[in-house]
Amino acid sequence: MSQAPDALLVSGLRVRYGARDVLNGLDLRLGAGEIYGLLGPNGAGKTTLIRTICGRIKPLAGCIEIGGEPVGRRSLRQIGLVPQEIALYPHLTIGENLQVLGRLSGLSRAVTEAAIAWASQAAQLADRLGDRVEILSGGWKRRANIAAAILHRPAVLILDEPTVGVDVDARNGLHELILELSRAGMGVLLATHDLDQAETLCSRVGFLRAGTVSPQGQPRQLIEAVFRGRKEIILELRQAPGSAQTKLLREAGFASANADLSWIMLGHAGQNSAAELGSALDRAGVGVREIRFREPGLDSLFLTLSGKAGPAAGAAAS
């Protein structure tokens, strides 16, 4: 039995703006039913990559396959895109939007009606089809936008910052919707700055920097490869330390955050670590309100890879 082709395969992609290579030999693979997190700072090229995948930018080199087919008119129909900005007609109802967008995408009237029934059920919008988009909350607008993007049951769903501007309940609902779509076999490319979201949803993530996606892999494996069992040691101080205390904290490997009231470093936490550390800091005149330990996450990895982490984190990555 032959293996199903990848939902999306990008090989050796190169895109240049002027004299600058925005994408330079980029490789990325998205399996059918997989949720892949595309991470990176502003300006790294995520939007350029999405536009190139969608056929809006012609690359200088490389190839893109969707469902095993090279990018072309037929294969591009296998992409569903949910942009960061809501792409719906605000004065129309959800149902009217879906009807218009279904017909514009080339679906017949009968097929559009069937597609609306499926997509609205998948997005849990069936009882909101008569609501005008302009009166909806951010979360419901996102659901409606996703429903519009999946009307034609694409092989690849691209979500660009899907939870921007939504509350916690709506965010959790969108997470469940994304998971359901992946379980149904849809490959999901999730471009996000929400690193907790990426760590929760994605089976693999990739960091877009310097025109390539590197490193990429399973979140916990990437984190373990960099931090190697170390934990983040976080100090919350009662007041900002003086110059002598600041020097002591920095020499111990801590980096400051939050107006010098929070300090963080990487280390190995033993059974008596908090008590011993607290006693040592008290003797040095550092007023500690709280000491806690936590496992590094994608946020810590992101800061390390972008060079924004403290010296201890940078050492762990070397």
C-alpha positions in Angstrom: 0.0 0.0 0.0 1.5 3.3 -1.1 2.1 6.1 1.5 0.0 9.2 1.2 2.0 12.2 -0.2 2.9 15.0 2.2 0.3 17.8 2.4 3.0 20.3 1.7 6.6 19.9 0.6 9.0 22.9 0.2 12.5 22.2 -1.1 15.4 24.6 -1.6 13.1 27.7 -1.7 14.8 31.0 -2.5 13.1 34.4 -2.6 14.9 37.7 -3.0 13.8 41.3 -2.4 16.3 43.6 -4.0 19.8 42.5 -3.0 18.5 40.5 0.1 17.6 36.9 0.2 14.5 36.7 2.3 14.3 32.9 1.9 17.5 31.1 1.1 17.4 27.4 0.5 14.4 26.8 2.7 13.1 23.3 3.3 9.8 22.4 5.0 7.6 19.3 5.1 4.0 19.1 6.4 2.5 15.7 6.6 -1.2 14.9 6.1 -3.0 15.5 9.4 0.0 17.2 11.0 0.0 20.5 12.8 3.3 22.3 12.1 4.2 25.5 13.9 6.1 28.1 11.9 7.9 30.3 14.4 10.1 33.3 14.0 10.5 37.0 14.8 8.8 39.8 12.9 10.6 40.3 9.6 11.9 36.7 9.4 10.0 36.0 6.2 6.9 34.1 7.4 4.5 36.2 5.3 6.8 35.9 2.3 6.9 32.1 2.7 3.1 31.9 3.0 2.6 34.2 -0.1 5.1 32.0 -2.0 3.3 28.8 -1.1 0.0 30.4 -2.2 1.5 31.3 -5.6 1.6 35.0 -5.0 5.3 35.3 -5.2 7.5 33.5 -7.8 10.7 32.1 -6.2 14.1 32.4 -7.8 14.8 28.7 -7.0 13.3 25.7 -5.3 10.0 23.8 -5.6 6.7 23.5 -3.8 4.4 20.5 -3.9 0.9 20.4 -2.5 -0.5 16.9 -2.0 2.3 15.5 -4.2 1.7 17.9 -7.1 3.8 20.9 -8.1 2.3 24.3 -7.4 -0.2 25.2 -10.2 -3.7 26.2 -10.7 -5.1 22.8 -9.7 -2.8 22.2 -6.7 -3.4 25.7 -5.4 -7.0 24.8 -4.9 -5.8 22.4 -2.2 -4.8 25.3 0.0 -7.1 27.1 2.5 -5.7 30.4 3.9 -6.8 32.2 7.0 -5.0 35.5 7.1 -4.2 37.5 10.2 -6.7 40.1 9.3 -10.3 38.9 9.1 -11.1 38.3 5.4 -14.9 38.4 5.4 -17.6 40.9 4.3 -18.6 42.5 7.6 -22.1 43.6 6.5 -23.1 40.1 5.4 -24.1 37.2 7.6 -21.8 34.2 8.1 -24.0 32.1 5.9 -24.0 34.8 3.1 -20.2 35.1 3.3 -19.9 31.3 2.9 -22.3 31.3 0.0 -20.4 34.1 -1.8 -17.0 32.7 -1.1 -18.0 29.2 -2.1 -19.3 30.3 -5.5 -16.3 32.5 -6.1 -14.1 29.5 -5.5 -15.8 27.7 -8.3 -18.2 25.5 -6.4 -21.6 24.9 -7.9 -24.7 26.0 -5.9 -25.5 22.5 -4.7 -21.9 21.7 -3.8 -21.6 25.1 -2.0 -24.7 24.3 0.1 -23.3 20.9 1.1 -19.9 22.5 1.8 -21.5 25.2 4.1 -23.3 22.5 6.0 -20.0 20.6 6.6 -17.8 23.6 7.3 -20.2 25.3 9.6 -20.7 22.0 11.5 -16.9 21.5 11.7 -16.4 25.1 13.0 -19.5 24.8 15.3 -21.2 27.7 13.5 -24.4 26.0 12.4 -26.6 28.0 14.7 -24.8 31.3 13.9 -25.1 31.4 10.1 -27.7 34.2 10.3 -25.5 36.5 12.3 -23.8 39.5 10.6 -20.1 39.3 10.8 -19.8 42.9 12.0 -21.5 42.1 15.3 -19.4 39.0 16.1 -16.7 38.7 18.7 -13.1 38.1 17.6 -13.4 34.4 18.3 -16.5 33.9 16.3 -15.0 35.9 13.4 -12.0 33.6 13.4 -14.3 30.6 13.4 -16.2 32.0 10.4 -12.9 32.8 8.6 -11.7 29.2 9.1 -15.1 27.8 7.9 -14.7 29.9 4.7 -11.1 28.6 4.2 -12.1 24.9 4.5 -15.3 25.0 2.3 -13.4 23.2 -0.5 -11.8 20.7 2.0 -8.2 21.6 1.3 -5.2 19.4 1.9 -3.4 22.3 3.5 -4.8 24.9 5.9 -2.6 27.9 6.6 -3.4 29.8 9.7 -1.6 33.2 10.2 -1.8 34.2 13.9 -5.3 32.7 14.3 -5.8 33.7 17.9 -4.7 37.3 17.8 -7.4 39.5 19.5 -9.4 36.7 21.0 -10.1 35.9 24.6 -9.0 32.8 26.5 -12.3 30.9 26.0 -12.3 31.6 22.3 -8.6 30.7 22.0 -9.3 27.3 23.6 -12.2 26.7 21.3 -10.1 27.5 18.3 -7.4 25.1 19.5 -10.0 22.3 19.6 -11.2 23.2 16.1 -7.6 23.1 14.8 -7.1 19.7 16.4 -10.3 18.4 14.9 -9.3 19.5 11.4 -6.0 17.8 11.7 -7.6 14.6 13.0 -9.8 14.7 9.8 -6.5 14.5 7.8 -6.0 18.2 7.0 -2.4 19.4 7.2 -2.2 22.6 9.2 0.6 25.1 8.9 0.3 27.4 11.9 2.3 30.7 11.8 2.3 32.1 15.3 4.0 34.2 17.9 2.0 32.4 20.6 4.7 29.9 21.7 2.4 28.2 24.3 0.0 27.6 21.5 2.6 26.1 19.3 3.9 23.8 22.1 0.4 22.7 22.9 -0.9 22.0 19.4 2.1 21.2 17.1 3.7 17.8 16.6 6.6 19.6 15.0 7.8 23.2 14.9 10.4 25.1 12.9 12.2 28.4 13.5 12.5 30.7 10.5 15.7 32.7 10.7 18.3 33.8 8.3 16.1 32.6 5.4 15.9 29.0 6.4 13.9 26.9 8.8 16.3 25.7 11.5 16.1 24.0 13.8 12.9 22.1 13.3 11.5 19.0 15.0 9.3 17.9 17.9 9.1 20.7 20.5 10.3 18.7 23.5 13.1 17.2 21.6 14.3 20.6 20.4 14.1 22.0 24.0 16.0 19.0 25.4 18.7 19.3 22.8 19.4 22.9 23.9 18.8 22.8 27.6 19.8 19.2 28.4 17.8 18.7 31.5 18.4 22.1 33.0 15.6 24.0 34.6 14.9 27.7 34.7 15.5 29.1 38.2 13.4 32.2 38.7 13.8 34.8 41.5 11.1 37.3 42.4 12.6 40.0 44.5 10.9 42.3 47.1 12.8 45.3 45.7 15.3 46.1 43.0 18.8 45.1 44.1 21.6 47.6 44.6 24.7 47.8 42.5 26.7 45.3 44.6 23.7 42.8 44.7 23.2 43.2 41.0 26.8 42.4 40.4 26.5 39.3 42.6 23.4 38.1 40.7 25.0 38.6 37.3 28.2 36.8 38.4 26.1 33.9 39.6 24.6 33.6 36.0 21.3 35.4 36.5 19.8 37.8 33.9 17.3 40.4 34.9 13.8 41.0 33.7 10.8 43.1 34.8 12.7 46.2 36.0 15.2 44.1 37.9 12.5 42.5 40.1 12.7 39.2 38.3 15.9 37.3 37.6 16.3 34.1 35.7 19.1 31.5 35.0 19.5 27.9 33.9 20.7 25.3 36.3 20.2 21.8 37.8 17.6 21.9 40.6 18.3 19.5 43.5 16.0 18.7 46.5 17.5 21.4 48.7 18.3 23.9 45.9 15.6 26.5 46.8 16.5 26.6 50.5 20.2 26.8 49.9 19.9 29.5 47.3 17.5 31.5 49.4 19.9 31.3 52.4 22.8 32.4 50.2 20.9 35.3 48.8 19.7 36.4 52.2 23.3 36.5 53.5 24.1 38.7 50.5 21.3 41.1 51.4 19.1 40.2 48.4 15.5 40.3 49.5 13.8 37.3 47.8 10.1 37.0 47.7 9.9 33.8 45.7 12.1 31.2 44.2 10.6 28.8 41.7 11.8 26.2 39.1 10.2 25.4 35.8 11.0 23.4 32.7 12.2 25.5 29.8 9.6 25.8 27.0 9.5 27.1 23.4 9.6 30.6 24.7 13.0 30.0 26.3 14.2 28.3 23.2 13.0 31.2 21.0 14.8 33.7 23.2 18.0 31.6 23.1 17.9 31.2 19.3 17.2 34.9 18.7 20.1 35.9 21.0 17.7 37.6 23.5 18.2 35.2 26.4 20.5 35.8 29.4 24.1 34.6 29.5 23.2 31.4 31.2 20.7 30.4 28.5 23.2 31.4 25.8 25.8 29.1 27.4 23.3 26.2 27.4 22.8 26.5 23.7 26.5 26.5 22.8 
